[in-house]
């Protein structure tokens, strides 16, 4: 399981850091800059009522 490093890649000297991916290659929870990778999800679409729908009688 890879994790994100919040430290800038130019100054990161950690031996477990992969600068190309910007991630740790191992679980490195003892590091203060380690952040767990979270799967990115798309926000669910919520339909907004149209301006004219408020005038319709339902």
PDBQT receptor file of N, H, CA, C and O in Angstrom, charges set to zero:
ATOM      1  N   UNK A   1       0.848  -1.176   0.000  1.00  0.00    +0.000 N 
ATOM      2  CA  UNK A   1       0.000   0.000   0.000  1.00  0.00    +0.000 C 
ATOM      3  C   UNK A   1       0.889   1.233   0.000  1.00  0.00    +0.000 C 
ATOM      4  O   UNK A   1       1.719   1.411   0.891  1.00  0.00    +0.000 OA
ATOM      5  N   UNK A   2       0.714   2.060  -0.979  1.00  0.00    +0.000 N 
ATOM      6  H   UNK A   2       0.039   1.915  -1.703  1.00  0.00    +0.000 HD
ATOM      7  CA  UNK A   2       1.518   3.264  -1.086  1.00  0.00    +0.000 C 
ATOM      8  C   UNK A   2       0.811   4.415  -0.401  1.00  0.00    +0.000 C 
ATOM      9  O   UNK A   2      -0.413   4.435  -0.272  1.00  0.00    +0.000 OA
ATOM     10  N   UNK A   3       1.610   5.368   0.033  1.00  0.00    +0.000 N 
ATOM     11  H   UNK A   3       2.604   5.352  -0.072  1.00  0.00    +0.000 HD
ATOM     12  CA  UNK A   3       1.046   6.559   0.663  1.00  0.00    +0.000 C 
ATOM     13  C   UNK A   3       1.663   7.799   0.060  1.00  0.00    +0.000 C 
ATOM     14  O   UNK A   3       2.756   7.746  -0.503  1.00  0.00    +0.000 OA
ATOM     15  N   UNK A   4       0.984   8.887   0.172  1.00  0.00    +0.000 N 
ATOM     16  H   UNK A   4       0.096   8.930   0.629  1.00  0.00    +0.000 HD
ATOM     17  CA  UNK A   4       1.478  10.157  -0.360  1.00  0.00    +0.000 C 
ATOM     18  C   UNK A   4       2.445  10.805   0.611  1.00  0.00    +0.000 C 
ATOM     19  O   UNK A   4       2.298  10.685   1.828  1.00  0.00    +0.000 OA
ATOM     20  N   UNK A   5       3.428  11.487   0.066  1.00  0.00    +0.000 N 
ATOM     21  H   UNK A   5       3.548  11.584  -0.922  1.00  0.00    +0.000 HD
ATOM     22  CA  UNK A   5       4.367  12.248   0.877  1.00  0.00    +0.000 C 
ATOM     23  C   UNK A   5       4.056  13.720   0.687  1.00  0.00    +0.000 C 
ATOM     24  O   UNK A   5       3.991  14.209  -0.441  1.00  0.00    +0.000 OA
ATOM     25  N   UNK A   6       3.863  14.426   1.792  1.00  0.00    +0.000 N 
ATOM     26  H   UNK A   6       3.915  14.029   2.708  1.00  0.00    +0.000 HD
ATOM     27  CA  UNK A   6       3.520  15.840   1.730  1.00  0.00    +0.000 C 
ATOM     28  C   UNK A   6       4.753  16.730   1.619  1.00  0.00    +0.000 C 
ATOM     29  O   UNK A   6       4.626  17.942   1.448  1.00  0.00    +0.000 OA
ATOM     30  N   UNK A   7       5.935  16.147   1.712  1.00  0.00    +0.000 N 
ATOM     31  H   UNK A   7       6.038  15.162   1.851  1.00  0.00    +0.000 HD
ATOM     32  CA  UNK A   7       7.178  16.894   1.590  1.00  0.00    +0.000 C 
ATOM     33  C   UNK A   7       7.504  17.092   0.107  1.00  0.00    +0.000 C 
ATOM     34  O   UNK A   7       7.259  16.200  -0.705  1.00  0.00    +0.000 OA
ATOM     35  N   UNK A   8       8.047  18.239  -0.244  1.00  0.00    +0.000 N 
ATOM     36  H   UNK A   8       8.246  18.963   0.416  1.00  0.00    +0.000 HD
ATOM     37  CA  UNK A   8       8.362  18.540  -1.642  1.00  0.00    +0.000 C 
ATOM     38  C   UNK A   8       9.420  17.559  -2.156  1.00  0.00    +0.000 C 
ATOM     39  O   UNK A   8      10.395  17.298  -1.452  1.00  0.00    +0.000 OA
ATOM     40  N   UNK A   9       9.252  17.007  -3.369  1.00  0.00    +0.000 N 
ATOM     41  H   UNK A   9       8.459  17.219  -3.941  1.00  0.00    +0.000 HD
ATOM     42  CA  UNK A   9      10.192  16.004  -3.889  1.00  0.00    +0.000 C 
ATOM     43  C   UNK A   9      11.631  16.487  -4.028  1.00  0.00    +0.000 C 
ATOM     44  O   UNK A   9      12.554  15.674  -3.988  1.00  0.00    +0.000 OA
ATOM     45  N   UNK A  10      11.841  17.781  -4.188  1.00  0.00    +0.000 N 
ATOM     46  H   UNK A  10      11.091  18.442  -4.221  1.00  0.00    +0.000 HD
ATOM     47  CA  UNK A  10      13.206  18.291  -4.352  1.00  0.00    +0.000 C 
ATOM     48  C   UNK A  10      14.042  18.139  -3.088  1.00  0.00    +0.000 C 
ATOM     49  O   UNK A  10      15.258  17.965  -3.171  1.00  0.00    +0.000 OA
ATOM     50  N   UNK A  11      13.411  18.202  -1.925  1.00  0.00    +0.000 N 
ATOM     51  H   UNK A  11      12.423  18.343  -1.858  1.00  0.00    +0.000 HD
ATOM     52  CA  UNK A  11      14.158  18.128  -0.669  1.00  0.00    +0.000 C 
ATOM     53  C   UNK A  11      13.929  16.820   0.076  1.00  0.00    +0.000 C 
ATOM     54  O   UNK A  11      14.455  16.642   1.175  1.00  0.00    +0.000 OA
ATOM     55  N   UNK A  12      13.162  15.908  -0.491  1.00  0.00    +0.000 N 
ATOM     56  H   UNK A  12      12.735  16.052  -1.384  1.00  0.00    +0.000 HD
ATOM     57  CA  UNK A  12      12.870  14.640   0.168  1.00  0.00    +0.000 C 
ATOM     58  C   UNK A  12      14.047  13.682  -0.011  1.00  0.00    +0.000 C 
ATOM     59  O   UNK A  12      14.396  13.327  -1.137  1.00  0.00    +0.000 OA
ATOM     60  N   UNK A  13      14.656  13.268   1.093  1.00  0.00    +0.000 N 
ATOM     61  H   UNK A  13      14.373  13.556   2.008  1.00  0.00    +0.000 HD
ATOM     62  CA  UNK A  13      15.795  12.358   1.060  1.00  0.00    +0.000 C 
ATOM     63  C   UNK A  13      15.446  10.974   1.604  1.00  0.00    +0.000 C 
ATOM     64  O   UNK A  13      16.345  10.180   1.879  1.00  0.00    +0.000 OA
ATOM     65  N   UNK A  14      14.180  10.677   1.762  1.00  0.00    +0.000 N 
ATOM     66  H   UNK A  14      13.449  11.322   1.538  1.00  0.00    +0.000 HD
ATOM     67  CA  UNK A  14      13.751   9.392   2.313  1.00  0.00    +0.000 C 
ATOM     68  C   UNK A  14      14.108   8.263   1.343  1.00  0.00    +0.000 C 
ATOM     69  O   UNK A  14      13.837   8.387   0.149  1.00  0.00    +0.000 OA
ATOM     70  N   UNK A  15      14.709   7.160   1.819  1.00  0.00    +0.000 N 
ATOM     71  H   UNK A  15      14.929   7.059   2.790  1.00  0.00    +0.000 HD
ATOM     72  CA  UNK A  15      15.072   6.063   0.918  1.00  0.00    +0.000 C 
ATOM     73  C   UNK A  15      13.866   5.295   0.395  1.00  0.00    +0.000 C 
ATOM     74  O   UNK A  15      13.990   4.558  -0.583  1.00  0.00    +0.000 OA
ATOM     75  N   UNK A  16      12.715   5.447   1.015  1.00  0.00    +0.000 N 
ATOM     76  H   UNK A  16      12.614   6.045   1.810  1.00  0.00    +0.000 HD
ATOM     77  CA  UNK A  16      11.520   4.717   0.597  1.00  0.00    +0.000 C 
ATOM     78  C   UNK A  16      10.623   5.537  -0.323  1.00  0.00    +0.000 C 
ATOM     79  O   UNK A  16       9.542   5.084  -0.695  1.00  0.00    +0.000 OA
ATOM     80  N   UNK A  17      11.056   6.726  -0.688  1.00  0.00    +0.000 N 
ATOM     81  H   UNK A  17      11.935   7.094  -0.385  1.00  0.00    +0.000 HD
ATOM     82  CA  UNK A  17      10.249   7.628  -1.505  1.00  0.00    +0.000 C 
ATOM     83  C   UNK A  17      10.579   7.450  -2.975  1.00  0.00    +0.000 C 
ATOM     84  O   UNK A  17      11.751   7.383  -3.345  1.00  0.00    +0.000 OA
ATOM     85  N   UNK A  18       9.545   7.372  -3.825  1.00  0.00    +0.000 N 
ATOM     86  H   UNK A  18       8.593   7.426  -3.524  1.00  0.00    +0.000 HD
ATOM     87  CA  UNK A  18       9.728   7.310  -5.269  1.00  0.00    +0.000 C 
ATOM     88  C   UNK A  18       9.370   8.682  -5.846  1.00  0.00    +0.000 C 
ATOM     89  O   UNK A  18       8.190   9.028  -5.903  1.00  0.00    +0.000 OA
ATOM     90  N   UNK A  19      10.356   9.464  -6.271  1.00  0.00    +0.000 N 
ATOM     91  H   UNK A  19      11.314   9.183  -6.224  1.00  0.00    +0.000 HD
ATOM     92  CA  UNK A  19      10.072  10.839  -6.713  1.00  0.00    +0.000 C 
ATOM     93  C   UNK A  19       9.227  10.924  -7.977  1.00  0.00    +0.000 C 
ATOM     94  O   UNK A  19       8.544  11.926  -8.188  1.00  0.00    +0.000 OA
ATOM     95  N   UNK A  20       9.258   9.906  -8.817  1.00  0.00    +0.000 N 
ATOM     96  H   UNK A  20       9.813   9.093  -8.646  1.00  0.00    +0.000 HD
ATOM     97  CA  UNK A  20       8.480   9.952 -10.059  1.00  0.00    +0.000 C 
ATOM     98  C   UNK A  20       6.986   9.880  -9.747  1.00  0.00    +0.000 C 
ATOM     99  O   UNK A  20       6.191  10.633 -10.309  1.00  0.00    +0.000 OA
ATOM    100  N   UNK A  21       6.611   8.971  -8.847  1.00  0.00    +0.000 N 
ATOM    101  H   UNK A  21       7.256   8.359  -8.390  1.00  0.00    +0.000 HD
ATOM    102  CA  UNK A  21       5.201   8.808  -8.493  1.00  0.00    +0.000 C 
ATOM    103  C   UNK A  21       4.773   9.758  -7.384  1.00  0.00    +0.000 C 
ATOM    104  O   UNK A  21       3.591  10.088  -7.277  1.00  0.00    +0.000 OA
ATOM    105  N   UNK A  22       5.703  10.198  -6.567  1.00  0.00    +0.000 N 
ATOM    106  H   UNK A  22       6.663   9.930  -6.653  1.00  0.00    +0.000 HD
ATOM    107  CA  UNK A  22       5.362  11.044  -5.428  1.00  0.00    +0.000 C 
ATOM    108  C   UNK A  22       4.772  10.249  -4.287  1.00  0.00    +0.000 C 
ATOM    109  O   UNK A  22       4.031  10.788  -3.464  1.00  0.00    +0.000 OA
ATOM    110  N   UNK A  23       5.100   8.954  -4.232  1.00  0.00    +0.000 N 
ATOM    111  H   UNK A  23       5.702   8.516  -4.900  1.00  0.00    +0.000 HD
ATOM    112  CA  UNK A  23       4.544   8.075  -3.215  1.00  0.00    +0.000 C 
ATOM    113  C   UNK A  23       5.650   7.281  -2.539  1.00  0.00    +0.000 C 
ATOM    114  O   UNK A  23       6.754   7.142  -3.066  1.00  0.00    +0.000 OA
ATOM    115  N   UNK A  24       5.329   6.768  -1.367  1.00  0.00    +0.000 N 
ATOM    116  H   UNK A  24       4.432   6.881  -0.939  1.00  0.00    +0.000 HD
ATOM    117  CA  UNK A  24       6.217   5.830  -0.694  1.00  0.00    +0.000 C 
ATOM    118  C   UNK A  24       5.988   4.448  -1.273  1.00  0.00    +0.000 C 
ATOM    119  O   UNK A  24       4.861   4.097  -1.624  1.00  0.00    +0.000 OA
ATOM    120  N   UNK A  25       7.052   3.660  -1.374  1.00  0.00    +0.000 N 
ATOM    121  H   UNK A  25       7.967   3.945  -1.089  1.00  0.00    +0.000 HD
ATOM    122  CA  UNK A  25       6.907   2.314  -1.906  1.00  0.00    +0.000 C 
ATOM    123  C   UNK A  25       6.531   1.321  -0.814  1.00  0.00    +0.000 C 
ATOM    124  O   UNK A  25       6.150   0.191  -1.120  1.00  0.00    +0.000 OA
ATOM    125  N   UNK A  26       6.630   1.718   0.457  1.00  0.00    +0.000 N 
ATOM    126  H   UNK A  26       6.940   2.636   0.705  1.00  0.00    +0.000 HD
ATOM    127  CA  UNK A  26       6.233   0.855   1.563  1.00  0.00    +0.000 C 
ATOM    128  C   UNK A  26       5.348   1.645   2.509  1.00  0.00    +0.000 C 
ATOM    129  O   UNK A  26       5.205   2.862   2.388  1.00  0.00    +0.000 OA
ATOM    130  N   UNK A  27       4.764   0.934   3.444  1.00  0.00    +0.000 N 
ATOM    131  H   UNK A  27       4.880  -0.054   3.543  1.00  0.00    +0.000 HD
ATOM    132  CA  UNK A  27       3.945   1.596   4.456  1.00  0.00    +0.000 C 
ATOM    133  C   UNK A  27       4.894   2.253   5.452  1.00  0.00    +0.000 C 
ATOM    134  O   UNK A  27       5.571   1.558   6.211  1.00  0.00    +0.000 OA
ATOM    135  N   UNK A  28       4.949   3.555   5.459  1.00  0.00    +0.000 N 
ATOM    136  H   UNK A  28       4.399   4.119   4.843  1.00  0.00    +0.000 HD
ATOM    137  CA  UNK A  28       5.944   4.316   6.202  1.00  0.00    +0.000 C 
ATOM    138  C   UNK A  28       5.244   5.252   7.183  1.00  0.00    +0.000 C 
ATOM    139  O   UNK A  28       5.408   6.468   7.095  1.00  0.00    +0.000 OA
ATOM    140  N   UNK A  29       4.471   4.705   8.109  1.00  0.00    +0.000 N 
ATOM    141  H   UNK A  29       4.337   3.717   8.180  1.00  0.00    +0.000 HD
ATOM    142  CA  UNK A  29       3.650   5.524   8.993  1.00  0.00    +0.000 C 
ATOM    143  C   UNK A  29       4.454   6.275  10.053  1.00  0.00    +0.000 C 
ATOM    144  O   UNK A  29       3.918   7.190  10.678  1.00  0.00    +0.000 OA
ATOM    145  N   UNK A  30       5.707   5.923  10.273  1.00  0.00    +0.000 N 
ATOM    146  H   UNK A  30       6.142   5.180   9.765  1.00  0.00    +0.000 HD
ATOM    147  CA  UNK A  30       6.501   6.607  11.294  1.00  0.00    +0.000 C 
ATOM    148  C   UNK A  30       6.969   7.977  10.818  1.00  0.00    +0.000 C 
ATOM    149  O   UNK A  30       7.386   8.800  11.634  1.00  0.00    +0.000 OA
ATOM    150  N   UNK A  31       6.909   8.235   9.523  1.00  0.00    +0.000 N 
ATOM    151  H   UNK A  31       6.570   7.567   8.860  1.00  0.00    +0.000 HD
ATOM    152  CA  UNK A  31       7.338   9.520   8.975  1.00  0.00    +0.000 C 
ATOM    153  C   UNK A  31       6.270  10.576   9.253  1.00  0.00    +0.000 C 
ATOM    154  O   UNK A  31       5.076  10.297   9.151  1.00  0.00    +0.000 OA
ATOM    155  N   UNK A  32       6.695  11.768   9.598  1.00  0.00    +0.000 N 
ATOM    156  H   UNK A  32       7.666  11.994   9.681  1.00  0.00    +0.000 HD
ATOM    157  CA  UNK A  32       5.754  12.842   9.894  1.00  0.00    +0.000 C 
ATOM    158  C   UNK A  32       5.077  13.421   8.668  1.00  0.00    +0.000 C 
ATOM    159  O   UNK A  32       4.063  14.107   8.791  1.00  0.00    +0.000 OA
ATOM    160  N   UNK A  33       5.619  13.158   7.481  1.00  0.00    +0.000 N 
ATOM    161  H   UNK A  33       6.444  12.601   7.381  1.00  0.00    +0.000 HD
ATOM    162  CA  UNK A  33       5.047  13.696   6.251  1.00  0.00    +0.000 C 
ATOM    163  C   UNK A  33       4.233  12.659   5.490  1.00  0.00    +0.000 C 
ATOM    164  O   UNK A  33       3.782  12.920   4.375  1.00  0.00    +0.000 OA
ATOM    165  N   UNK A  34       4.043  11.488   6.082  1.00  0.00    +0.000 N 
ATOM    166  H   UNK A  34       4.410  11.276   6.988  1.00  0.00    +0.000 HD
ATOM    167  CA  UNK A  34       3.313  10.407   5.427  1.00  0.00    +0.000 C 
ATOM    168  C   UNK A  34       1.819  10.672   5.490  1.00  0.00    +0.000 C 
ATOM    169  O   UNK A  34       1.297  11.049   6.539  1.00  0.00    +0.000 OA
ATOM    170  N   UNK A  35       1.138  10.479   4.387  1.00  0.00    +0.000 N 
ATOM    171  H   UNK A  35       1.562  10.173   3.535  1.00  0.00    +0.000 HD
ATOM    172  CA  UNK A  35      -0.313  10.606   4.337  1.00  0.00    +0.000 C 
ATOM    173  C   UNK A  35      -0.881   9.425   3.574  1.00  0.00    +0.000 C 
ATOM    174  O   UNK A  35      -0.371   9.072   2.511  1.00  0.00    +0.000 OA
ATOM    175  N   UNK A  36      -1.922   8.814   4.096  1.00  0.00    +0.000 N 
ATOM    176  H   UNK A  36      -2.336   9.101   4.960  1.00  0.00    +0.000 HD
ATOM    177  CA  UNK A  36      -2.503   7.649   3.434  1.00  0.00    +0.000 C 
ATOM    178  C   UNK A  36      -3.209   8.070   2.152  1.00  0.00    +0.000 C 
ATOM    179  O   UNK A  36      -3.845   9.122   2.088  1.00  0.00    +0.000 OA
ATOM    180  N   UNK A  37      -3.083   7.227   1.136  1.00  0.00    +0.000 N 
ATOM    181  H   UNK A  37      -2.566   6.372   1.188  1.00  0.00    +0.000 HD
ATOM    182  CA  UNK A  37      -3.755   7.489  -0.129  1.00  0.00    +0.000 C 
ATOM    183  C   UNK A  37      -5.241   7.235   0.032  1.00  0.00    +0.000 C 
ATOM    184  O   UNK A  37      -5.657   6.223   0.595  1.00  0.00    +0.000 OA
ATOM    185  N   UNK A  38      -6.034   8.170  -0.471  1.00  0.00    +0.000 N 
ATOM    186  H   UNK A  38      -5.696   8.993  -0.928  1.00  0.00    +0.000 HD
ATOM    187  CA  UNK A  38      -7.482   8.020  -0.419  1.00  0.00    +0.000 C 
ATOM    188  C   UNK A  38      -7.998   7.896  -1.848  1.00  0.00    +0.000 C 
ATOM    189  O   UNK A  38      -7.599   8.663  -2.723  1.00  0.00    +0.000 OA
ATOM    190  N   UNK A  39      -8.872   6.946  -2.081  1.00  0.00    +0.000 N 
ATOM    191  H   UNK A  39      -9.197   6.322  -1.370  1.00  0.00    +0.000 HD
ATOM    192  CA  UNK A  39      -9.429   6.854  -3.435  1.00  0.00    +0.000 C 
ATOM    193  C   UNK A  39     -10.285   8.084  -3.738  1.00  0.00    +0.000 C 
ATOM    194  O   UNK A  39     -11.120   8.481  -2.926  1.00  0.00    +0.000 OA
ATOM    195  N   UNK A  40     -10.079   8.665  -4.878  1.00  0.00    +0.000 N 
ATOM    196  H   UNK A  40      -9.400   8.341  -5.538  1.00  0.00    +0.000 HD
ATOM    197  CA  UNK A  40     -10.823   9.862  -5.242  1.00  0.00    +0.000 C 
ATOM    198  C   UNK A  40     -12.152   9.453  -5.850  1.00  0.00    +0.000 C 
ATOM    199  O   UNK A  40     -12.207   8.636  -6.769  1.00  0.00    +0.000 OA
ATOM    200  N   UNK A  41     -13.202  10.023  -5.335  1.00  0.00    +0.000 N 
ATOM    201  H   UNK A  41     -13.157  10.687  -4.588  1.00  0.00    +0.000 HD
ATOM    202  CA  UNK A  41     -14.533   9.723  -5.840  1.00  0.00    +0.000 C 
ATOM    203  C   UNK A  41     -15.144  10.990  -6.422  1.00  0.00    +0.000 C 
ATOM    204  O   UNK A  41     -14.906  12.096  -5.938  1.00  0.00    +0.000 OA
ATOM    205  N   UNK A  42     -15.916  10.807  -7.446  1.00  0.00    +0.000 N 
ATOM    206  H   UNK A  42     -16.109   9.908  -7.840  1.00  0.00    +0.000 HD
ATOM    207  CA  UNK A  42     -16.619  11.919  -8.067  1.00  0.00    +0.000 C 
ATOM    208  C   UNK A  42     -17.816  12.285  -7.197  1.00  0.00    +0.000 C 
ATOM    209  O   UNK A  42     -18.516  11.394  -6.715  1.00  0.00    +0.000 OA
ATOM    210  N   UNK A  43     -18.064  13.560  -6.989  1.00  0.00    +0.000 N 
ATOM    211  H   UNK A  43     -17.496  14.284  -7.380  1.00  0.00    +0.000 HD
ATOM    212  CA  UNK A  43     -19.254  13.927  -6.221  1.00  0.00    +0.000 C 
ATOM    213  C   UNK A  43     -20.508  13.547  -7.000  1.00  0.00    +0.000 C 
ATOM    214  O   UNK A  43     -20.576  13.721  -8.216  1.00  0.00    +0.000 OA
ATOM    215  N   UNK A  44     -21.496  13.028  -6.284  1.00  0.00    +0.000 N 
ATOM    216  H   UNK A  44     -21.441  12.887  -5.295  1.00  0.00    +0.000 HD
ATOM    217  CA  UNK A  44     -22.722  12.585  -6.923  1.00  0.00    +0.000 C 
ATOM    218  C   UNK A  44     -23.508  13.800  -7.419  1.00  0.00    +0.000 C 
ATOM    219  O   UNK A  44     -23.582  14.827  -6.744  1.00  0.00    +0.000 OA
ATOM    220  N   UNK A  45     -24.084  13.662  -8.597  1.00  0.00    +0.000 N 
ATOM    221  H   UNK A  45     -24.024  12.827  -9.145  1.00  0.00    +0.000 HD
ATOM    222  CA  UNK A  45     -24.834  14.755  -9.203  1.00  0.00    +0.000 C 
ATOM    223  C   UNK A  45     -26.156  14.930  -8.472  1.00  0.00    +0.000 C 
ATOM    224  O   UNK A  45     -26.901  13.968  -8.283  1.00  0.00    +0.000 OA
ATOM    225  N   UNK A  46     -26.438  16.141  -8.068  1.00  0.00    +0.000 N 
ATOM    226  H   UNK A  46     -25.832  16.922  -8.222  1.00  0.00    +0.000 HD
ATOM    227  CA  UNK A  46     -27.705  16.485  -7.438  1.00  0.00    +0.000 C 
ATOM    228  C   UNK A  46     -28.403  17.459  -8.367  1.00  0.00    +0.000 C 
ATOM    229  O   UNK A  46     -27.903  18.548  -8.648  1.00  0.00    +0.000 OA
ATOM    230  N   UNK A  47     -29.562  17.045  -8.834  1.00  0.00    +0.000 N 
ATOM    231  H   UNK A  47     -29.968  16.160  -8.606  1.00  0.00    +0.000 HD
ATOM    232  CA  UNK A  47     -30.285  17.867  -9.797  1.00  0.00    +0.000 C 
ATOM    233  C   UNK A  47     -30.845  19.102  -9.119  1.00  0.00    +0.000 C 
ATOM    234  O   UNK A  47     -31.525  19.016  -8.096  1.00  0.00    +0.000 OA
ATOM    235  N   UNK A  48     -30.550  20.251  -9.704  1.00  0.00    +0.000 N 
ATOM    236  H   UNK A  48     -29.997  20.321 -10.535  1.00  0.00    +0.000 HD
ATOM    237  CA  UNK A  48     -31.085  21.520  -9.226  1.00  0.00    +0.000 C 
ATOM    238  C   UNK A  48     -32.357  21.828 -10.013  1.00  0.00    +0.000 C 
ATOM    239  O   UNK A  48     -32.394  21.623 -11.226  1.00  0.00    +0.000 OA
ATOM    240  N   UNK A  49     -33.391  22.314  -9.344  1.00  0.00    +0.000 N 
ATOM    241  H   UNK A  49     -33.361  22.480  -8.358  1.00  0.00    +0.000 HD
ATOM    242  CA  UNK A  49     -34.621  22.641 -10.082  1.00  0.00    +0.000 C 
ATOM    243  C   UNK A  49     -34.384  23.810 -11.040  1.00  0.00    +0.000 C 
ATOM    244  O   UNK A  49     -33.632  24.739 -10.745  1.00  0.00    +0.000 OA
ATOM    245  N   UNK A  50     -35.035  23.735 -12.169  1.00  0.00    +0.000 N 
ATOM    246  H   UNK A  50     -35.646  22.980 -12.408  1.00  0.00    +0.000 HD
ATOM    247  CA  UNK A  50     -34.939  24.801 -13.159  1.00  0.00    +0.000 C 
ATOM    248  C   UNK A  50     -35.691  26.029 -12.657  1.00  0.00    +0.000 C 
ATOM    249  O   UNK A  50     -36.548  25.920 -11.779  1.00  0.00    +0.000 OA
ATOM    250  N   UNK A  51     -35.378  27.174 -13.201  1.00  0.00    +0.000 N 
ATOM    251  H   UNK A  51     -34.682  27.263 -13.914  1.00  0.00    +0.000 HD
ATOM    252  CA  UNK A  51     -35.987  28.412 -12.721  1.00  0.00    +0.000 C 
ATOM    253  C   UNK A  51     -37.491  28.423 -12.944  1.00  0.00    +0.000 C 
ATOM    254  O   UNK A  51     -38.221  29.039 -12.167  1.00  0.00    +0.000 OA
ATOM    255  N   UNK A  52     -37.972  27.751 -13.993  1.00  0.00    +0.000 N 
ATOM    256  H   UNK A  52     -37.380  27.250 -14.623  1.00  0.00    +0.000 HD
ATOM    257  CA  UNK A  52     -39.396  27.769 -14.311  1.00  0.00    +0.000 C 
ATOM    258  C   UNK A  52     -40.194  26.715 -13.550  1.00  0.00    +0.000 C 
ATOM    259  O   UNK A  52     -41.423  26.786 -13.525  1.00  0.00    +0.000 OA
ATOM    260  N   UNK A  53     -39.538  25.749 -12.936  1.00  0.00    +0.000 N 
ATOM    261  H   UNK A  53     -38.540  25.692 -12.957  1.00  0.00    +0.000 HD
ATOM    262  CA  UNK A  53     -40.257  24.679 -12.248  1.00  0.00    +0.000 C 
ATOM    263  C   UNK A  53     -40.961  25.161 -10.988  1.00  0.00    +0.000 C 
ATOM    264  O   UNK A  53     -41.921  24.531 -10.545  1.00  0.00    +0.000 OA
ATOM    265  N   UNK A  54     -40.513  26.244 -10.410  1.00  0.00    +0.000 N 
ATOM    266  H   UNK A  54     -39.733  26.756 -10.770  1.00  0.00    +0.000 HD
ATOM    267  CA  UNK A  54     -41.175  26.730  -9.206  1.00  0.00    +0.000 C 
ATOM    268  C   UNK A  54     -42.543  27.335  -9.513  1.00  0.00    +0.000 C 
ATOM    269  O   UNK A  54     -43.354  27.514  -8.605  1.00  0.00    +0.000 OA
ATOM    270  N   UNK A  55     -42.811  27.653 -10.784  1.00  0.00    +0.000 N 
ATOM    271  H   UNK A  55     -42.152  27.508 -11.523  1.00  0.00    +0.000 HD
ATOM    272  CA  UNK A  55     -44.105  28.206 -11.172  1.00  0.00    +0.000 C 
ATOM    273  C   UNK A  55     -45.110  27.133 -11.572  1.00  0.00    +0.000 C 
ATOM    274  O   UNK A  55     -46.297  27.427 -11.708  1.00  0.00    +0.000 OA
ATOM    275  N   UNK A  56     -44.662  25.901 -11.763  1.00  0.00    +0.000 N 
ATOM    276  H   UNK A  56     -43.697  25.661 -11.652  1.00  0.00    +0.000 HD
ATOM    277  CA  UNK A  56     -45.581  24.813 -12.110  1.00  0.00    +0.000 C 
ATOM    278  C   UNK A  56     -46.353  24.379 -10.888  1.00  0.00    +0.000 C 
ATOM    279  O   UNK A  56     -45.811  24.346  -9.784  1.00  0.00    +0.000 OA
ATOM    280  N   UNK A  57     -47.620  24.046 -11.080  1.00  0.00    +0.000 N 
ATOM    281  H   UNK A  57     -48.060  24.073 -11.977  1.00  0.00    +0.000 HD
ATOM    282  CA  UNK A  57     -48.412  23.489  -9.988  1.00  0.00    +0.000 C 
ATOM    283  C   UNK A  57     -48.260  21.982 -10.054  1.00  0.00    +0.000 C 
ATOM    284  O   UNK A  57     -48.423  21.376 -11.112  1.00  0.00    +0.000 OA
ATOM    285  N   UNK A  58     -47.955  21.398  -8.942  1.00  0.00    +0.000 N 
ATOM    286  H   UNK A  58     -47.823  21.891  -8.082  1.00  0.00    +0.000 HD
ATOM    287  CA  UNK A  58     -47.764  19.945  -8.908  1.00  0.00    +0.000 C 
ATOM    288  C   UNK A  58     -48.898  19.269  -8.206  1.00  0.00    +0.000 C 
ATOM    289  O   UNK A  58     -48.906  18.044  -8.082  1.00  0.00    +0.000 OA
TER     290      UNK A  58
